[in-house]
């Protein structure tokens, strides 16, 4: 059989994202003020989309692509003690777009003293294998006495080397950039993320606007706050995404069944050693580098790649690229620039592995809250990198890479 070659043109999509203890086991003793009211929240993903899909999609549902729980801490803006040991922590759960706290032992009661609100997602610890959980053991802040500097433990999800329910990316999410009706038009679902259910999307409540993170019972003289806050959650991890199409010169079936992202050498891809995230600003500290390999399977039986001059209405490479589904992996953000030529992605197509070394974007790093989209072209021709450009969300261009 003639050996086919895999071309990969990289479109780096840099997204702007930009999505929280004390002795919590003690029961809450309602504070001795008759005007105390319980804190209420709403929560959504602002400015971006990630493994948790943004905007209104984050408001409702029970799937792994919506927020199901948020942990909240409260500190006193002044120096009072109203939000002390037994009145500073709660977990809010979402149902049909409404956020409530049903845990009688952990509530935050507001008085006329203004509370500073810190929040993060997820509220529960991932499993030992790094799988997202919607219940179980609470993921608590390390030192709630200093909320501006305290952290939570974080992790990445490598995924098992065999397919299971957690590492299988859906193959039926229509998130291509364009769709064809009577012509090629922008796809309203282009920003929807296709990622593995096991992904853990660590988020934090944006605190740049005090009105969004401060609350009270509203009864103080000149009060401008009330008992509900509208949290805007931002993503702390980085995202690497891939899409691949057949330029028409590849003659086999063209079925994609697996994507693997790993180090060719070094530890640019790292799971970190005891990594943490600050709940006040989402700052990630990975710790010492520790190599990691990400394995993702595509649906139950793979995805038939879009093929030029075979797939309906696809007659050019740009059409094939924009008509192809995107698959995403959450990775530990980098704190320093790195050489991406030490990282490779392997596409399993027609049960054959096609490894490709990533191009190096000079002086680059995968940053928190940004999504880097690499577009690959499956071809029987020789390949080369032509250009790489980083721009705003949805507008980054890329280039081609030789694979022999």
C-alpha positions as CSV (number, residue, x, y, z in Angstrom):
1,X,0.0,0.0,0.0
2,X,1.3,3.5,-0.9
3,X,2.2,5.3,2.3
4,X,0.0,8.3,2.9
5,X,1.3,11.5,4.5
6,X,-0.4,13.7,6.9
7,X,-0.4,17.4,6.5
8,X,-1.2,19.6,9.4
9,X,-1.9,23.3,9.0
10,X,-2.1,24.9,12.4
11,X,-4.6,27.5,13.3
12,X,-3.7,28.8,16.8
13,X,-6.9,30.2,18.2
14,X,-5.9,32.4,21.1
15,X,-9.0,33.0,23.1
16,X,-9.5,35.7,25.6
17,X,-11.3,34.3,28.6
18,X,-10.8,34.7,29.9
19,X,-15.0,30.9,35.4
20,X,-14.0,29.1,45.9
21,X,-12.3,27.1,54.9
22,X,-12.2,27.3,57.9
23,X,-13.8,24.8,60.2
24,X,-16.5,24.0,57.7
25,X,-17.5,20.8,59.5
26,X,-19.0,22.9,62.3
27,X,-22.7,23.5,61.8
28,X,-23.7,27.0,60.9
29,X,-25.1,29.0,63.8
30,X,-27.4,31.7,62.3
31,X,-25.9,35.0,63.4
32,X,-27.7,36.8,66.1
33,X,-29.4,39.4,64.0
34,X,-33.0,39.2,63.0
35,X,-32.4,40.9,59.6
36,X,-29.9,38.2,58.4
37,X,-30.7,36.8,54.9
38,X,-29.1,33.9,53.0
39,X,-26.7,34.8,50.2
40,X,-28.1,34.0,46.7
41,X,-26.1,33.7,43.5
42,X,-26.3,33.4,39.8
43,X,-23.3,32.1,37.9
44,X,-22.3,32.1,34.2
45,X,-19.2,31.8,32.1
46,X,-18.1,35.2,30.8
47,X,-16.2,36.2,27.7
48,X,-15.4,32.7,26.6
49,X,-16.2,29.0,26.1
50,X,-14.2,26.0,27.3
51,X,-14.9,22.5,28.4
52,X,-17.8,24.2,30.3
53,X,-19.6,26.0,27.5
54,X,-20.1,29.6,28.0
55,X,-22.9,32.2,28.0
56,X,-26.4,30.9,28.6
57,X,-25.3,27.3,28.0
58,X,-23.7,27.4,31.5
59,X,-27.0,28.4,33.2
60,X,-29.0,25.2,32.8
61,X,-28.6,21.4,32.5
62,X,-26.9,18.4,34.1
63,X,-24.3,17.5,31.4
64,X,-20.6,17.7,31.8
65,X,-20.5,20.9,29.6
66,X,-22.5,23.0,32.2
67,X,-21.7,24.1,35.7
68,X,-23.5,22.0,38.2
69,X,-21.9,23.3,41.4
70,X,-20.0,26.3,42.7
71,X,-18.1,26.7,46.0
72,X,-18.4,30.1,47.7
73,X,-16.5,31.8,50.5
74,X,-17.4,35.1,52.2
75,X,-15.1,37.5,53.9
76,X,-16.0,40.8,55.6
77,X,-15.1,43.9,53.5
78,X,-14.5,45.7,56.8
79,X,-13.1,44.1,59.9
80,X,-16.2,42.6,61.5
81,X,-16.7,38.9,62.3
82,X,-20.2,38.3,60.8
83,X,-18.6,36.1,58.1
84,X,-16.4,34.1,60.4
85,X,-15.9,30.4,61.2
86,X,-19.5,29.2,60.9
87,X,-20.7,31.7,58.3
88,X,-18.2,31.8,55.4
89,X,-18.6,28.7,53.2
90,X,-21.4,27.2,51.1
91,X,-21.8,25.0,48.0
92,X,-24.5,26.1,45.5
93,X,-25.9,23.7,43.0
94,X,-27.7,24.5,39.7
95,X,-31.0,23.0,38.6
96,X,-32.9,24.3,35.6
97,X,-30.8,27.5,35.7
98,X,-31.5,28.2,39.4
99,X,-28.7,28.2,41.9
100,X,-29.6,27.0,45.5
101,X,-27.8,25.8,48.6
102,X,-29.6,22.9,50.2
103,X,-26.9,22.0,52.8
104,X,-28.2,23.2,56.2
105,X,-24.7,22.8,57.7
106,X,-23.0,25.2,55.3
107,X,-24.8,28.5,54.6
108,X,-23.8,32.2,54.4
109,X,-26.1,34.6,56.2
110,X,-25.7,38.2,55.2
111,X,-26.1,41.2,57.6
112,X,-25.7,44.9,57.0
113,X,-21.9,44.3,56.9
114,X,-20.8,43.9,53.3
115,X,-19.4,40.5,52.4
116,X,-16.7,39.9,49.9
117,X,-17.5,36.8,47.8
118,X,-15.0,34.4,46.4
119,X,-16.1,31.5,44.2
120,X,-14.7,28.7,42.2
121,X,-15.6,25.6,40.1
122,X,-15.7,22.7,40.6
123,X,-17.0,22.5,44.2
124,X,-16.0,18.8,44.5
125,X,-12.7,16.9,44.3
126,X,-12.1,15.0,41.1
127,X,-11.5,11.2,41.4
128,X,-8.1,9.7,41.8
129,X,-8.0,9.3,38.0
130,X,-8.7,13.1,37.6
131,X,-12.3,12.8,36.5
132,X,-14.8,15.6,37.1
133,X,-17.4,15.0,39.9
134,X,-20.7,16.7,40.6
135,X,-20.9,15.5,44.2
136,X,-18.8,13.7,46.8
137,X,-15.9,15.2,48.8
138,X,-15.8,19.0,48.8
139,X,-12.9,20.7,47.2
140,X,-11.9,23.2,49.9
141,X,-9.6,26.2,50.0
142,X,-6.3,25.7,51.7
143,X,-6.4,28.7,54.0
144,X,-9.8,30.6,54.1
145,X,-8.5,33.0,56.7
146,X,-6.6,34.8,53.9
147,X,-9.0,34.6,51.0
148,X,-7.0,36.9,48.7
149,X,-4.1,34.5,48.7
150,X,-5.6,31.1,49.4
151,X,-5.6,28.3,46.8
152,X,-7.3,25.0,45.8
153,X,-5.6,21.9,44.5
154,X,-6.1,21.4,40.7
155,X,-5.2,18.7,38.2
156,X,-5.4,17.8,34.5
157,X,-7.2,14.8,33.0
158,X,-4.8,12.6,31.0
159,X,-7.4,9.9,30.1
160,X,-7.0,6.2,30.0
161,X,-5.2,4.5,27.1
162,X,-8.4,2.5,26.4
163,X,-11.7,4.0,25.5
164,X,-14.2,4.6,28.3
165,X,-17.1,7.0,29.1
166,X,-14.8,9.7,30.5
167,X,-12.2,10.0,27.7
168,X,-14.5,9.7,24.8
169,X,-15.1,13.0,22.9
170,X,-18.5,13.1,21.2
171,X,-18.3,12.9,17.5
172,X,-21.7,14.5,16.8
173,X,-21.2,18.0,18.1
174,X,-21.7,20.3,15.1
175,X,-19.2,23.0,16.1
176,X,-17.6,23.5,12.7
177,X,-17.0,27.2,11.8
178,X,-19.4,27.1,8.8
179,X,-22.3,25.0,7.6
180,X,-23.9,24.8,4.1
181,X,-27.5,25.8,3.4
182,X,-27.9,27.5,0.0
183,X,-24.3,28.5,0.5
184,X,-21.6,28.5,3.2
185,X,-22.6,30.5,6.3
186,X,-21.3,31.0,9.8
187,X,-22.3,28.2,12.2
188,X,-24.2,29.5,15.3
189,X,-22.7,26.5,17.2
190,X,-19.1,27.2,16.2
191,X,-18.1,28.1,19.7
192,X,-19.5,25.0,21.3
193,X,-16.7,22.8,22.8
194,X,-16.3,19.1,22.1
195,X,-14.3,17.7,25.0
196,X,-14.1,14.5,27.1
197,X,-16.7,14.2,29.9
198,X,-13.8,13.7,32.3
199,X,-12.2,17.1,31.8
200,X,-12.0,19.3,34.9
201,X,-12.6,22.9,34.0
202,X,-11.3,24.9,36.9
203,X,-12.9,28.4,37.1
204,X,-12.8,31.4,39.4
205,X,-15.2,34.3,39.9
206,X,-13.9,37.5,38.3
207,X,-13.4,40.1,41.0
208,X,-12.6,43.1,38.9
209,X,-16.1,44.6,39.4
210,X,-16.8,44.8,43.1
211,X,-20.6,45.0,42.6
212,X,-20.4,41.5,41.2
213,X,-18.7,40.0,44.3
214,X,-20.0,42.0,47.2
215,X,-23.3,41.4,49.1
216,X,-25.2,42.4,52.2
217,X,-28.8,42.5,53.4
218,X,-29.0,46.0,52.0
219,X,-30.0,47.6,55.2
220,X,-27.0,49.6,56.0
221,X,-27.2,53.4,55.6
222,X,-26.3,54.2,52.0
223,X,-26.1,50.5,51.1
224,X,-25.5,49.7,47.4
225,X,-25.4,45.9,47.7
226,X,-28.2,43.3,48.1
227,X,-28.3,39.6,49.1
228,X,-27.6,38.2,45.6
229,X,-24.5,38.4,43.4
230,X,-24.1,37.6,39.7
231,X,-20.8,35.7,39.5
232,X,-18.9,35.8,36.2
233,X,-16.7,32.7,36.0
234,X,-13.4,32.6,34.1
235,X,-11.3,29.7,33.0
236,X,-8.0,29.0,34.7
237,X,-6.7,26.2,32.5
238,X,-5.4,26.4,28.9
239,X,-7.1,24.6,26.0
240,X,-5.6,22.9,22.9
241,X,-8.0,22.0,20.1
242,X,-7.6,20.1,16.9
243,X,-9.6,19.7,13.7
244,X,-8.6,17.6,10.7
245,X,-9.9,17.2,7.1
246,X,-9.0,15.2,4.0
247,X,-7.7,17.3,1.1
248,X,-9.0,14.7,-1.4
249,X,-5.6,13.1,-2.2
250,X,-5.8,10.7,0.7
251,X,-7.5,7.6,-0.8
252,X,-8.3,5.4,2.3
253,X,-11.6,5.7,4.3
254,X,-10.3,8.6,6.4
255,X,-11.9,7.7,9.8
256,X,-10.5,9.4,12.8
257,X,-10.8,7.4,16.0
258,X,-8.2,8.7,18.5
259,X,-6.1,11.8,19.3
260,X,-3.0,11.6,21.5
261,X,-1.1,14.7,22.8
262,X,2.3,14.1,24.4
263,X,5.9,15.2,24.8
264,X,8.3,14.2,22.1
265,X,11.0,15.2,24.5
266,X,11.1,17.3,27.6
267,X,8.2,18.3,29.8
268,X,6.4,21.2,28.0
269,X,3.3,19.1,28.5
270,X,3.1,18.8,32.3
271,X,0.6,17.8,34.9
272,X,2.6,19.7,37.5
273,X,3.6,18.6,41.0
274,X,0.8,19.6,43.5
275,X,-0.5,22.3,41.2
276,X,-2.8,25.0,42.7
277,X,-5.1,27.8,41.6
278,X,-5.8,31.0,43.6
279,X,-9.5,31.5,44.2
280,X,-9.1,35.3,44.1
281,X,-7.7,35.7,40.6
282,X,-7.3,32.2,39.0
283,X,-3.5,32.3,39.1
284,X,-2.1,28.8,38.5
285,X,1.1,27.5,40.1
286,X,1.9,24.2,38.4
287,X,4.9,23.3,40.6
288,X,7.7,21.1,39.3
289,X,7.2,19.8,35.8
290,X,6.0,16.2,35.4
291,X,5.4,14.8,31.9
292,X,1.8,13.8,30.9
293,X,0.2,12.2,27.9
294,X,-3.4,13.0,26.9
295,X,-5.4,10.3,25.2
296,X,-8.8,11.0,23.7
297,X,-11.1,8.7,21.7
298,X,-13.6,10.0,19.1
299,X,-17.2,8.9,19.7
300,X,-18.2,5.2,19.7
301,X,-16.8,4.4,16.3
302,X,-14.8,7.5,15.1
303,X,-15.5,10.3,12.8
304,X,-15.5,10.3,9.0
305,X,-13.3,13.2,8.0
306,X,-14.6,15.9,5.7
307,X,-13.1,15.2,2.2
308,X,-12.6,17.7,-0.6
309,X,-14.7,16.9,-3.7
310,X,-16.4,14.0,-1.9
311,X,-18.2,15.5,1.0
312,X,-21.3,17.4,-0.2
313,X,-20.6,21.0,-1.2
314,X,-16.9,20.8,-0.2
315,X,-14.8,21.7,-3.2
316,X,-11.8,23.5,-1.7
317,X,-9.4,23.2,1.3
318,X,-10.8,26.3,3.1
319,X,-14.3,24.9,2.8
320,X,-13.2,21.5,4.2
321,X,-11.3,23.2,7.1
322,X,-14.3,25.4,8.1
323,X,-16.7,22.4,7.8
324,X,-14.7,20.2,10.2
325,X,-15.6,19.5,13.8
326,X,-13.1,20.6,16.5
327,X,-12.0,18.5,19.4
328,X,-10.5,20.0,22.6
329,X,-8.2,19.0,25.5
330,X,-7.7,21.1,28.7
331,X,-4.0,21.3,29.7
332,X,-2.0,22.9,32.4
333,X,-1.2,26.6,31.5
334,X,2.4,27.5,31.0
335,X,4.0,30.1,33.2
336,X,7.0,30.6,30.8
337,X,7.5,30.4,27.1
338,X,8.3,27.0,25.6
339,X,9.4,25.3,22.4
340,X,6.3,23.5,21.0
341,X,8.6,21.5,18.8
342,X,9.1,19.1,21.7
343,X,5.3,18.3,21.7
344,X,3.6,16.0,19.2
345,X,0.0,15.1,18.4
346,X,-0.8,11.7,17.0
347,X,-4.0,11.1,14.9
348,X,-5.2,7.5,14.6
349,X,-6.8,7.4,11.2
350,X,-8.0,4.1,9.6
351,X,-6.2,2.4,12.5
352,X,-2.8,3.9,11.5
353,X,-0.9,6.4,13.7
354,X,0.1,9.7,12.2
355,X,2.4,11.6,14.6
356,X,3.1,15.3,14.0
357,X,5.5,17.6,15.8
358,X,3.9,20.9,16.7
359,X,5.4,24.0,15.1
360,X,7.1,26.4,17.5
361,X,5.5,29.8,17.8
362,X,8.6,31.7,18.9
363,X,8.5,33.0,22.5
364,X,5.0,31.5,23.0
365,X,3.2,29.9,25.8
366,X,-0.2,28.3,26.3
367,X,-1.8,30.8,28.6
368,X,-4.7,30.4,31.1
369,X,-8.1,30.9,29.5
370,X,-6.9,30.7,25.9
371,X,-7.8,28.2,23.3
372,X,-5.2,27.2,20.7
373,X,-6.8,25.5,17.6
374,X,-4.6,23.4,15.3
375,X,-6.0,22.5,11.9
376,X,-4.6,19.4,10.3
377,X,-4.8,18.3,6.7
378,X,-4.7,14.6,5.7
379,X,-2.9,14.4,2.4
380,X,-0.9,12.2,0.0
381,X,1.3,15.2,-0.7
382,X,4.4,16.7,0.9
383,X,3.7,19.2,3.7
384,X,5.2,22.4,5.1
385,X,4.6,25.1,7.6
386,X,3.6,28.3,5.9
387,X,2.7,30.7,8.8
388,X,1.4,31.0,12.4
389,X,-0.6,33.9,13.7
390,X,-2.1,34.4,17.1
391,X,-5.1,36.8,17.3
392,X,-8.4,37.2,19.1
393,X,-10.9,34.4,19.7
394,X,-12.2,32.9,16.4
395,X,-9.7,34.8,14.2
396,X,-6.3,33.1,14.4
397,X,-4.7,31.8,11.2
398,X,-2.1,29.0,10.9
399,X,0.3,27.1,8.5
400,X,1.4,23.7,7.2
401,X,3.7,21.1,8.5
402,X,5.7,18.3,6.8
403,X,5.1,14.7,8.1
404,X,7.2,12.0,6.4
